[in-house]
Amino acid sequence: MKKHATLPRCRAVAAVLPLLALCASPVSARAQALTLDEAVRRGVAASPAMQEAQALARTAAAGRWEGWGRLLPSVALQADVVQSGILQRTASDPLTGGIVNLPDSLIAQRRSYGTSAVLTARWEILNPASLLQIRSAGAEAAAADGTYRSARARVAAEVTVAFLNALEAQALLELRRAEKDRASELLRIAQGRFAVGGVPELDVLQARLAEGDAALALMEAETAGEAARLALREHLGRDAVIPGALAEPVLPDAASLPGEEELRRRVADESAELAALRSTRAAAAAARGAERMRLLPTVSLLAQWDRSEYGQTRDALTFQPRNESGVYGINFAWNLFEQPGSRLAARQRTGAAVQQADARLAARRAALDREVELAAGTLRRAVLLQERAAANVLLAARQREQAAERYRLGVAPIVERLQAEGLAREAERQAVAARFAPLRALAELQRASGAPLLPFPF
């Protein structure tokens, strides 16, 4: 009795082994397998979205430098070396006032030479609009940086989802191969029993149909696995080489999974997309304030130093000119009525930009709240599925073993065996999906929110 009680348990555990094929691979195979961390690192490095976001961040950072540059004085240096020649062929008659032609003896080219150097400095010491423009440029740079971090989190999540898809397809392929072997064995048994008159020909036909279905399911699993690997390679780059095996990542346990409130807090505090939208709103508000401050006067300091030398000979081309002049002053400008229509239009545009930024931020917050609720529900279902998956697989495997034994002994029809195979196949599929469901839920929420929720650096 003890021997017969142990046999079904061993066979049931053997039915679960295809789910653990990736973990049970040899050390050398695992060393050559592609890990999730490596896939994410390569995917982030090869992503065109990351390159575009980085370029936008660099462009916005250049605007910040431009804004701070307005607080510094502008200095210009100009140096000239001039040679001119005038050939005069006519002159004004002092008696009649008319124009007369000069004789050839009086026609000559009169040359003049000159050198000059001008140093000009201008410093705008009071312009309230410039300070707000600097604030707006800084907020735009922060928004671009948030967009870059959000793109990084999204790309990591997309690569994670693609990796899990390929991993699930690989596990399902192993299950379909085992299913095909069992269907072939069932057909062999049915043919043998039919040959001795133990079962009708209908059993052989049903077994042959089951084998055909298993072969078709295996082909579909191979196609799905290849498609999943191609999708993963699309994220890693066109020339990326994916090893034959994928290493199973460290999966979070049920105790470490965040609850709904924790997810909501992390998304609100760590979402780079929300941070970018808030920075965009701050930039629009600063731009609106800068447009209002344009009605105030500006004060600038001006200084100019000039040295020059002019003459009729080349001695004027010298590095030590003798003429010198200096200009120093304070410039007060108040363009109160300069293009009032343009000013009113600019104020209206900046106000509309603030309104638009508020609307986008509110809409995105509402959408992320919905995503958090969906992800929290998915995590709860994933934990429940994980708790039930092992028991379901074990129960289905035992039922399959019993149905196989009853059919072998001739006390059960082949339909019972086929139904047990179908129940076991569905239980194994659910077990594969439940195994990666928590990590997939976190990755999908990270892809939607831009918040770093995955339990690994990227």
MOSULGI-V660770 format. One line per field, one symbol per residue. ss: DSSP state (H for helix, E for strand, - for the rest). phi: phi as a letter, one per 40 degrees, with the letter a starting at -180 (. if undefined). burial: 1 if it has 24 or more other ideal C-beta (glycine too) atoms within 12 Angstrom, else 0. Layout:
ss = ???
phi = ???
burial = ???
//
This chain:
ss = -HHHHHHHHHHHHHHHHHHH------HHHHHH-E-HHHHHHHHHHH-HHHHHHHHHHHHHHHHHHHHHH----EEEEEEEEEEEEEE--EEE------EEE-------EEEEEEEEEEEEEEEEEE-HHHHHHHHHHHHHHHHHHHHHHHHHHHHHHHHHHHHHHHHHHHHHHHHHHHHHHHHHHHHHHHHHHHH-----HHHHHHHHHHHHHHHHHHHHHHHHHHHHHHHHHHHH---------E-------HHH---HHHHHHHHHHH-HHHHHHHHHHHHHHHHHHHHHH----EEEEEEEEEEEEEE--HHH------EEEEEEEEEEE------HHHHHHHHHHHHHHHHHHHHHHHHHHHHHHHHHHHHHHHHHHHHHHHHHHHHHHHHHHHHHHHHHHHHHH----HHHHHHHHHHHHHHHHHHHHHHHHHHHHHHHHHHHH---------
phi = .cccccccccccccccddcbccccccccccccccccccccccccccccccccccccccccccccccccccccccbbbbbbbbbbbbbbbbacccccgccbcccdcbcaccbababaabbbbbbccaadccccccccccccccccccccccccccccccccccccccccccccccccccccccccccccccccccccgcbccdcccccccccccccccccccccccccccccccccchcccbbccbbcccccccccccccccccccccccbcccccccccccccccccccccccccccbbbbbaabbbaabacbccccbcbcccaabbbabbbbbccbcfccccccccccccccccccccccccccccccccccccccccccccccccccccccccccccccccccccccgbbcccccccccccccccccccccccbccccccccccccbgccbccaca
burial = 00000000001100110110111000000000111101111111011011001101100100110010010000000000000000000000000000000000000000001111110001110011111111111111111111111111111111111111111111111111111101100110110010000010001101110110110011001000100110111111000101101111101100001100001101110111111111111111111111101100010001000011110000011000100000000000000000000000000001001100100010011001101100110110111011001101111111111111001000000101111111111111111111111111111111111111111101
//
